[in-house]
């Protein structure tokens, strides 16, 4: 019994437009779950995985930043980048971590160093989270 309309939109394509029982979303202040009749809200997104559950079957999508809006019409994810979990590119994330580490070393201000450190932590946590997902669902 689907209770919420979900749309996941990335700049290059719409990944999903469906009805779901629940959706878990990686908000910047932590994951949150949206179900039918959820209170309206907006949240920025951190790199993570959106889990869309329909009939007890989860579909997982990788998202890198963007916004989530919950309204009476449903949940809309406007992502900077998004793709189905099977397209998640672990080596690309590892490269991004190294680039952020290099930026930390090269940072001239505490603010720049702190910003790069947040990127490193966020992406390292993303890889840890990816490792907990279904084996075989992510390319290595």
N, C-alpha and C positions, 0 to 999 in steps of 0.2 A: 504494500500500500504506500505509494509515493506521496510524500507530504510537502515537498518543497521543489520549486523550479530552480534549476541551476544552469547558469551560463558561464563558461570559461572562455575568455577571449584574450588572445595574444595579438601583437601587432601584425603578424603575418597570416593569422587564420583564427577561426573560431574552432576551438577544440571540442566543445561539448555544449549541447543544449538539450536538457533532459529533465525528467522528474526523478527525484531521489527520496529515500526515507530519511537520510541524514548526510551531512557533509562536514568533515573535519578540515579546518582551515588554519594555516600557519600565520597567525597574526603576530605583529612585532612584539606584543606584550604576552605572547603565548598562544598556544593552539586553542581554538574554540570550535564548538560543534553547533551547527545550525540544523534545526528540525522545524516541522510545521509550526506556524504561528509564532516564530521567533520575533522578539522585539526588534524594531528597526535599529540599525547601527551601521557604522563604517569603521574600517580598520585598514591600516597599512599592512602589507604582507612582508614577511621575511622569507629568505630562501627556505623551501621546505616542500612537503608533500601534501596535496589535497587528496583526501579519501572520500569518494562518493559511494555511498552504500545504497543499493537498491535490491530488494528481495534477499537480504543477507549476503549479497555478493559485492565485494569492494572493487572499485576501479580507482586506480591511483594515478595522479598527475604530479609532475614536478613543476614547481613555480619558483621563479626568481624575482621577487619584488612585485610591487603593484598595489592594487587596492581591492578590497572586498566591500560590497554594499549589500546589506540585508534590508529588504523592504517588504511590504505586504505582497508584492508581485513575485518575490523570490530572492535568490542570491545571485549577484553578478560579480564575477572575478574579472578584473581588468589587469592583466599581468604584463610585466615588462618582458617576460619570457615564460613560456609554458610549453610542456610537451607530455605525452603519455609516458609513464614510468619506463616502458621498454626502450624509449629513446634517451633516457637519462645517460649523460656522458661523464662517467667518473673521471677519466683522464683530463677532461677539460676543466673540471672543478679542481683537480689537483694542481693544474697549471695556474688557475686563478688564485689558489692559495699561495703558491710561490711568488706570483706577481705582487700580491698584497704584502707578503713578508718583505720583499724587496722595497716596496713603497714605505714600509715601516722603518727600515734601515735608512732610507734616503730622506725621510721626513725632516723638515727643518723646524717645524713647530710641534709643540705638544699636541695641539689639536689635530694636526695631520697624522701624527704618530698614533693617536688614540683612534682616529677614524679607520686607519689601515688595520689596527689591531682588532677592531670590531668586525671588520670584513673577514679577517683570518679566523676568528672564533666562530663566526656565523657559518662559514664554509666548512670548517672542520666538524662542527656539530651536524651539518648537513650530511657529510660522509658517514658519520657515526649512525645517524638516523637511517640512511640508505642501507647500511649493513644489516639493520634489523628487519628490513622488508623481506618479502618472499624471495627465497633463493631462486635465481634464474630470471627474475623480473627485471634486473638491471644489467646492462652490459658492463663488463669490467675491462 
